[in-house]
Amino acid sequence: MRLLLDESVPKRLGQALPNHEVKTVIEMGWGGIKNGDLLTLAASGFDAFITVDKNLPYQQNLSALALAVVVLDAHSNEISALLPLVPRLEQALTTLMPRSYVHVGA
């Protein structure tokens, strides 16, 4: 699965997902692009957008996008707080459908 990590998600999280092709917003040259435009760009080449922005699903019309949005819910966006969510994230990715929103929390 092709995954795009939001700017707020540490790049190192991608190393914990070796069965997926993981890129970051910065690697794609999309740093600083607003969420609506960013999601439109992401939909053209990724299966899922992974973020820690809990407000994103309420700010965007996710059903209009051809990708899924996964929100990681931890006490911070530091890698040490996000790594424990990886098993639940991997499980969520197995059934992920385009145009869906998935919340992965502790």
C-alpha positions in Angstrom: 0.0 0.0 0.0 1.2 3.5 -0.8 1.1 5.7 2.3 1.8 9.4 2.7 2.8 10.7 6.1 1.7 14.2 7.0 4.2 16.9 7.9 3.3 16.4 11.6 4.1 12.7 11.5 7.8 11.8 12.1 9.5 10.3 9.0 10.8 7.5 11.2 7.3 6.1 11.5 7.7 4.9 7.9 10.5 2.6 9.0 8.0 0.8 11.2 5.9 0.0 8.1 8.3 -2.0 6.0 5.5 -3.8 4.1 4.3 -0.5 2.6 5.7 2.2 0.3 5.9 5.2 2.6 6.7 8.8 1.6 6.4 12.0 3.5 4.8 15.3 2.4 8.3 16.8 2.5 9.8 14.1 0.3 7.1 14.8 -2.2 7.9 18.5 -2.2 4.5 19.3 -0.8 5.5 21.0 2.4 3.3 23.9 3.5 0.4 23.0 1.2 -3.0 23.4 2.9 -4.9 20.2 3.8 -7.5 20.4 1.0 -5.0 20.8 -1.8 -2.6 18.4 -0.1 -5.3 15.7 0.1 -6.2 16.2 -3.6 -2.5 15.8 -4.5 -2.2 12.7 -2.3 -5.2 11.1 -3.9 -3.5 11.0 -7.2 -0.8 8.6 -6.1 -1.4 7.2 -2.6 -3.8 4.8 -1.0 -3.8 6.5 2.4 -2.8 9.7 4.2 -1.6 9.3 7.7 -1.8 12.3 10.1 -2.1 13.2 13.8 -4.5 16.1 13.0 -7.6 15.0 14.8 -9.6 17.9 13.2 -8.9 16.9 9.6 -11.9 14.6 9.1 -14.2 17.5 10.3 -12.5 20.1 8.0 -12.4 18.2 4.7 -14.9 16.3 2.6 -13.2 12.9 2.8 -15.8 11.1 0.7 -14.8 13.2 -2.3 -11.2 11.8 -2.2 -10.0 8.6 -3.8 -7.9 7.8 -0.7 -8.3 6.9 2.9 -7.3 9.1 5.9 -5.9 7.6 9.0 -5.7 9.7 12.1 -3.2 8.5 14.7 -4.3 9.5 18.2 -1.5 9.6 20.8 -0.5 11.9 23.6 2.0 13.5 21.3 3.3 13.2 17.7 6.8 12.1 18.9 7.9 8.8 17.5 8.0 7.2 20.9 4.3 7.9 21.3 3.3 6.8 17.8 5.2 3.5 17.6 2.9 1.7 20.0 0.1 2.4 17.6 1.8 0.6 14.7 0.2 -2.8 15.3 -3.3 -1.2 15.3 -2.3 0.8 12.2 -1.2 -2.3 10.4 -4.5 -4.0 11.2 -6.5 -1.0 10.0 -4.5 -0.9 6.7 -5.6 -4.5 5.9 -9.2 -3.4 5.5 -8.8 0.2 4.5 -11.1 1.4 1.7 -10.8 4.6 -0.4 -12.9 7.5 0.8 -12.8 6.2 4.4 -11.6 7.7 7.7 -10.0 5.5 10.3 -9.1 6.6 13.8 -6.2 4.6 15.4 -5.7 5.3 19.1 -4.4 3.8 22.2 
